[in-house]
Amino acid sequence: MIPVRYVDGLRQLLEPVENVVPAVRNPNNGDVEKIAESIQINGFRVPIIVREGTNEIVCGNHRYYAVLMLGGTQIPVLRQSFTDEQAMRFLIADNRIARLGRDDPAMLLEILDELRVDTPAGLFGTGFDEEDYEHLNTLLDSPFSTADEDFAPQRNRNVVHTCPQCGHQWGPGLRTTPEEEELE
């Protein structure tokens, strides 16, 4: 087992893991194994946020579990003041807002290719494995549907699109607003 490696800037924040407690009501089910893998290869880089007075983890519950899984005895902690409402709101927001982001699949595949081929660790520590990589590669190589909103911005940039309901067309060289159409 690789010991938990903390980056230098966090050493002054280290506390015994028994000083903190996981959130009692955390609806997020993080992938502790992938987080532990990331910590092993990338180091522990972001402190957990703990509520002053209660020692309850508001942000970083699954990093806490990953440290325990790796046999760690210390964890970097930032203590902050929260009301009950603020603590719940921040816990929910921290997880939800991260999920609202979207990957640029083409750029992601490009970066994963570089890591996979050009580094000794390959995909280890990225949260992706070979199966994920192949799935992403297959998605980008398969026929594309403009209805797929995750991939639309990344592909078919030079294609004229037609709305199936009204027949409006948009794409390179086409006017897209009624005001522009009136200028013709």
N, C-alpha and C positions, 0 to 999 in steps of 0.2 A: 504494500500500500504506500502510495506517495503521500508524504505528510502535507498538511495544509500550509501553503506558502502565502504569507501576507506581504503585500507591497510595502515598501518602506514608509510611505506617507501615512499608513494606517497603524503602524506599530504603537503610537502613543494612545490610540483609542482601544487597544485590546483589553478585554475584560474576561474573566472566567465565564464559560457558557452557562453555568448555573446561576449567574446574576440576572439572567433574562428569562422570560417565559413567552412561549408562542401565543399568538392571538387566539382567544377562545372561539371567536366567531370569524373565521376566515373562509369565505366561500370559494377561494381560488384553490385549485388542485395543481400545484406546480410539479414539474418533472424533476424530482430531487436527484435522480441519477444523472440526468443531463447537466444539472447545476453543479453537482459534485465533479463531474468530468471537466467542466469548464474551469472550476476552481483549481483542479489538479494541473491543468495545462497553462491557464492564464494567470493563476494566482487569485487571491481574494482581493478585489479592487474597490468595492463599494461597501461602506459600513452599513449595518442595519440601523434602522431608526426605532428607538425605544421610547415609550411614554414615561416621562418622569413621574415618580411616585408609585406607579403600578408595575414597572419593569416589563410591561407587555410590549411585544414586538408589533409595531404598526407597519413597518416596511422591511421585508427581508426574512419572513417566516421560513421560506423554503431554503434560503441560504443557510439559515440556522440549522435546519434538519440536515443539509448537505455537510456542514461542518461536523455534526455529530456522526453522520454516516462514515466520514473519513477519519474518525477518531480524534478530531480536534478538541482541544480543551479551552481554547480562547476564541473570541470573536470581536471584531471591531464594532464599536457601538457609538452612535450619536444619540444623546438623550435630548428630547424636546418636550415642551409643554403642549398638551392637547386637552381639550374638553372631551367628554364622551362622544359628542357628535363629531367633532373634528377628527378624532382618531378613526371612527368608522368611515367617515367621508374620505379621508386620506387613504385608508387601507383599500377601499373600493376603487377609488380613482387611480391609485398607483397601478393596480392590476388591469383595470378596464382600459385606461388610456393607452397603455402599451399594446393592448390587443387591437385597438382601433387603427394602428399604423398598418401599412401594407408594404410588402416587399416589391421592389422592381425585379421581377424574376430573371430577366436577361442579365442585369447587373449582378444579381446574387449568384447566378450560375457562373458568371465570369470570375468573380472573386473566389467562389468555391473551387473552380478549376485551378486557379493559381495556388491556393492552399493545398489542394489535393496532390498536385503534381510537383510543386516547387518547394515544399516544406517537409521536414522529417515527420512532423506530427500529422500531416494530412488533414483530414476533417475533424480529428479528435479535438474536443474543446469548443466546437462551433455550435453544437446542438444538432448538427446534421450527421447522418451516417451514410454509408454507400447506398442504401435503399432509398433514402430521402433524395440523395443526389441523382440517382437514376430516374426517380419519379419526376423530379423537376426537369431533367434533361428531356424526358419523354414528353412532358407537357409542352415544352417549348418547340419540340420537333413535330408535334402532331398538328392536324388541321386546326385552324383558329376560328373561334366564333367571336364576333364583335360584341355579343351579348355578355361575354365573360369579362366583367368589369375589372377583375384583378389583372388581366393581361392586356386589355384594350390599349392603355397608354404606351405599352412597350412594343407592340407589334402593329403591322399594317399601317404605318405612318403615311404611306404613299397610296392609299386606297381610298376611293370615293365611297362613302357610306350612304345608304338610303334608308330612311325611316319606313318601316313596314306599314305604319298606320296612315301617315299623311303624304309620303313620297318625297318629303324634304331631303335634299342631298347636302352632305358636307364632306370636306376633305381638302386636300391640297388644291389650290387654285380656285376653289369655289367660294362664293360669298356666303356668309353664314347668318347674317342678320337681315331682317326685313328692310331696314334702312339702306343697307348696301345693295339689296336687290332693286330698290326703287331708283338707285343711281344709274342703272343700266338703260 
